[in-house]
């Protein structure tokens, strides 16, 4: 069973446009969820792609940071 709801909450927290700095604990938890198969990689990429197309540049930048972290850590 995948915990997509937990993933969505962490992704929203990590890509919040109210942040000034990256939320590394949330980003690393996202990587852990994917690595432990608690969230399917396909679902994760789909959710991150939605954030990448955001009109807010800060949210898109943080989505790129999450994607980079997943590529490097998973």
Secondary structure, DSSP 8 states (H G I E B T S, - for coil): ---HHHHHHHHHHHT-TT-SS--HHHHHHHHHHHHTTSS-HHHHHHHHHHHHT-SSHHHHHHHHHHHHHHHHH-
